[in-house]
Amino acid sequence: MIRFGPSGNSESFYAAGFSHTEESAAFVKERGLDCFEYSFGRGVRMSEEKAASIGEAFRTAGVEISVHAPYFVNFANPDDEMAAKSYGYVLDSGKMAKLMGGNRVVFHPAAQGKAGRGEAVEKTEDRLKILRDYIYLNDLQDMKFCPETMGKLAQIGTVEEIVRFCKIDPVFTPCVDFGHINAREQGSLKTVDDYLSRLSYMIDELGFERMKDFHVHFSKIMYSSKGEVKHLTFADTVYGPEFYPLAVALRQLALEPYLVSESAGTQVEDAAEMKRIYLSL
């Protein structure tokens, strides 16, 4: 089934007096949501005991959990020693996700840096092949590792690049951030056909079974000529994208993704709104 939920804790979570991730499970469940994404954005700093405690809370509530690896993953880093740290960031995130009872790890593939685009993409691809080997060596191949489409022009992560990376091995499943695509492409996502064209391309390249329960991030995002500037809320009427055309496209293609709201502070409320829109179709 399609699932809806927030990335991290919303302002309303803290306003209600909550503070611990274990409390997030019941909080999102009570609002009719089905999933939650925990971010290790600034590093994987969590004990195994804490991960197990979070996992128990989410199992009890019947809410699925995924994790986001640290934001400083960069598989195109020209320094081999620095790039090697990225393997650890992703693998450590996978190990914590497993302890939490989750099976999805989202990660940012790379930044272009001073290299040419082709060189940076090729280096990223080569290192993702090494990451694949590490995933199997660490017995994490039953999980989905999700390279994400990125919002800034200087980042590696176009739709085509993510498809290329996911062709490396079935352990890789796309994380399609539609706000990022819209920002990168200067407001390209407006109609149902805009969404259908990108999703159909990914299905043609990766197969329906690979894409059926792919990972989705969604939020409205402010952008400039260089792409993403900052995340917004559904109250925005300037930048977009709108969720309704995506909901229609998902229905038409019979896709059932894990859909995470990354709105700025209202992610629980906006996730609930996405679910309402989807179920109204």
C-alpha positions in Angstrom: 0.0 0.0 0.0 1.0 3.6 -0.5 2.2 5.2 2.7 2.3 8.8 3.8 4.3 10.4 6.6 6.7 13.2 7.7 10.4 13.6 7.6 11.3 14.2 11.3 9.2 16.0 13.9 6.9 18.9 13.0 6.5 22.1 14.9 3.1 20.8 16.2 4.9 17.7 17.7 7.0 20.0 19.9 4.1 22.4 20.6 2.2 19.4 22.0 4.9 18.9 24.6 6.7 15.9 23.0 10.4 15.6 22.5 11.4 12.0 22.0 11.4 10.1 18.7 9.6 7.2 20.4 6.7 9.5 20.9 6.6 10.3 17.2 5.2 6.9 16.4 1.9 7.4 18.2 1.8 11.1 17.2 1.8 10.3 13.4 -0.4 7.3 13.8 -3.1 9.4 15.5 -3.1 11.7 12.6 -3.8 8.9 10.2 -0.3 8.5 8.8 1.6 5.4 8.0 5.4 6.1 7.9 8.1 8.3 9.3 11.6 9.2 8.2 14.4 9.6 10.8 17.2 11.9 9.7 20.9 11.2 10.6 21.6 14.4 8.7 24.4 15.6 11.0 25.9 12.2 11.7 25.0 8.7 12.9 25.2 9.4 16.6 22.8 6.9 18.2 23.3 3.9 20.5 22.0 0.5 19.6 19.8 0.6 22.6 18.2 3.9 21.5 17.6 2.5 18.0 15.9 -0.6 19.4 13.7 1.5 21.6 12.6 3.6 18.7 12.0 0.5 16.7 9.8 -1.0 19.4 7.7 2.2 19.5 7.1 2.2 15.8 6.3 -1.5 15.6 3.8 -1.1 18.4 2.1 1.8 16.6 2.2 0.0 13.2 4.1 2.8 11.5 6.9 2.1 9.1 10.3 3.9 9.6 13.0 4.8 7.2 16.2 6.8 7.7 18.1 9.5 5.9 21.9 9.2 5.9 24.1 12.1 6.8 23.9 15.1 4.4 27.7 15.2 3.8 27.8 11.9 1.8 29.7 12.7 -1.4 30.7 9.8 -3.6 32.3 12.2 -6.1 34.8 13.6 -3.6 38.2 13.8 -5.4 39.9 12.7 -2.1 39.7 8.9 -1.8 40.1 9.1 1.9 37.2 11.5 2.3 35.0 9.5 -0.1 35.7 6.4 1.9 33.9 8.0 4.9 30.8 8.1 2.8 30.7 4.3 2.7 30.6 4.4 6.5 27.9 7.0 6.7 25.6 5.0 4.5 26.4 1.6 6.0 26.1 2.9 9.6 22.7 4.4 8.7 21.7 1.0 7.3 22.7 -0.7 10.5 20.7 1.7 12.6 17.7 1.5 10.3 17.7 -2.3 10.7 17.8 -2.0 14.5 14.8 0.4 14.2 12.9 -2.2 12.1 13.2 -0.1 8.9 14.4 -1.2 5.5 15.1 2.0 3.6 18.1 4.3 3.7 18.0 7.6 1.7 21.2 9.3 0.7 22.5 12.2 -1.3 24.8 10.8 -4.0 27.4 13.5 -4.6 28.4 17.1 -5.3 30.0 17.9 -8.7 32.7 20.1 -7.2 35.4 21.3 -9.6 35.2 18.2 -11.8 33.3 18.1 -15.1 29.8 16.6 -14.9 30.7 13.4 -16.7 33.7 12.8 -14.6 31.8 13.4 -11.4 28.9 11.1 -12.4 31.3 8.3 -13.5 33.3 8.6 -10.2 30.0 8.4 -8.3 28.9 5.3 -10.2 32.2 3.6 -9.6 32.0 4.2 -5.9 28.4 3.1 -5.7 29.6 -0.2 -7.1 32.0 -0.4 -4.2 29.1 0.6 -1.8 27.1 -2.3 -3.3 29.8 -4.7 -2.4 30.0 -3.4 1.2 26.2 -3.7 1.5 26.4 -7.4 0.7 29.5 -7.9 2.9 27.5 -6.4 5.8 24.5 -8.5 5.1 22.3 -5.5 4.4 21.1 -6.5 0.9 17.6 -7.1 2.1 17.3 -3.3 2.5 16.6 -0.5 0.0 19.3 2.0 -0.4 17.8 5.1 -2.1 20.0 7.6 -4.0 18.0 10.9 -4.1 17.3 13.3 -6.9 18.8 16.6 -5.9 17.7 20.2 -6.1 20.8 22.2 -6.8 22.5 22.3 -10.2 25.9 21.7 -8.6 24.7 18.4 -7.1 24.7 15.0 -8.8 21.2 13.7 -8.9 19.1 14.3 -12.0 16.4 11.8 -12.8 18.6 10.2 -15.4 21.6 10.0 -13.1 19.6 8.4 -10.4 18.3 5.8 -12.9 21.8 5.1 -14.0 22.9 4.5 -10.4 20.0 2.3 -9.6 20.8 0.1 -12.6 24.0 -1.0 -10.7 22.2 -3.4 -8.5 18.7 -4.2 -7.1 19.8 -3.0 -3.7 19.4 0.6 -5.1 15.9 2.0 -5.3 15.2 5.6 -6.4 14.3 8.3 -4.0 12.5 10.8 -6.2 12.3 14.2 -4.6 9.7 16.0 -6.7 10.4 19.4 -5.0 14.1 19.0 -6.0 13.2 18.1 -9.6 10.9 21.1 -9.8 13.6 23.4 -8.3 16.4 22.1 -10.5 14.2 22.4 -13.6 12.9 25.9 -12.7 9.3 25.0 -12.1 8.9 22.1 -14.6 6.3 20.1 -12.7 2.8 21.5 -13.3 0.6 19.0 -15.0 -0.2 15.3 -14.6 1.7 14.7 -17.9 4.8 16.4 -16.4 4.8 13.8 -13.6 3.8 10.9 -15.9 6.6 11.6 -18.3 9.3 11.3 -15.6 7.7 8.3 -13.9 7.1 6.4 -17.1 10.7 7.0 -18.1 11.8 5.5 -14.8 9.5 2.5 -15.2 10.7 1.9 -18.7 14.4 2.0 -17.5 14.1 0.1 -14.2 10.9 -2.0 -14.6 7.6 -1.7 -12.8 8.5 -4.0 -9.9 11.5 -1.9 -9.1 9.4 1.3 -9.2 6.2 0.1 -7.7 7.1 1.0 -4.1 9.9 3.5 -4.8 10.7 6.2 -2.3 9.3 9.8 -2.6 10.1 13.1 -1.0 7.7 15.9 -1.5 7.6 19.5 -0.5 7.3 22.9 -2.1 10.7 24.5 -2.6 11.9 28.0 -3.3 14.5 28.1 -6.1 16.8 30.4 -7.9 18.8 30.1 -11.2 21.1 27.7 -9.3 18.2 25.5 -8.2 17.0 24.8 -4.6 17.1 27.6 -2.1 14.9 26.4 0.8 11.9 24.2 1.7 8.5 25.8 2.1 5.1 24.6 3.3 1.9 23.8 1.4 0.8 27.4 2.2 3.1 28.6 -0.5 1.4 29.8 -3.7 4.5 30.9 -5.7 6.9 28.1 -6.2 5.2 24.7 -6.1 5.0 21.9 -7.1 1.4 20.9 -6.4 0.7 17.4 -5.1 -2.6 16.8 -6.8 -1.1 16.1 -10.3 1.3 13.7 -8.8 -1.5 11.9 -6.9 -3.3 11.5 -10.2 -0.2 10.2 -11.9 0.5 7.7 -9.1 -3.1 6.4 -9.4 -2.9 6.1 -13.2 0.4 4.1 -13.1 -0.7 2.0 -10.1 2.4 3.0 -8.1 2.4 2.7 -4.3 5.4 4.6 -3.0 6.6 5.4 0.5 5.8 9.1 0.4 7.5 11.5 2.8 6.7 15.1 3.4 9.7 17.4 3.8 7.7 20.6 4.4 9.4 23.2 6.6 7.8 22.6 10.0 4.4 21.5 8.8 5.5 18.1 7.5 2.9 16.1 9.5 0.0 18.4 8.5 1.1 18.4 4.8 1.6 14.6 4.8 -2.0 14.3 6.1 -3.1 16.7 3.3 -1.4 14.6 0.7 -3.1 11.5 2.0 -6.4 13.2 1.9 -5.9 14.4 -1.7 -4.8 10.9 -2.8 -7.8 9.1 -1.1 -10.2 11.7 -2.6 -9.4 10.6 -6.2 
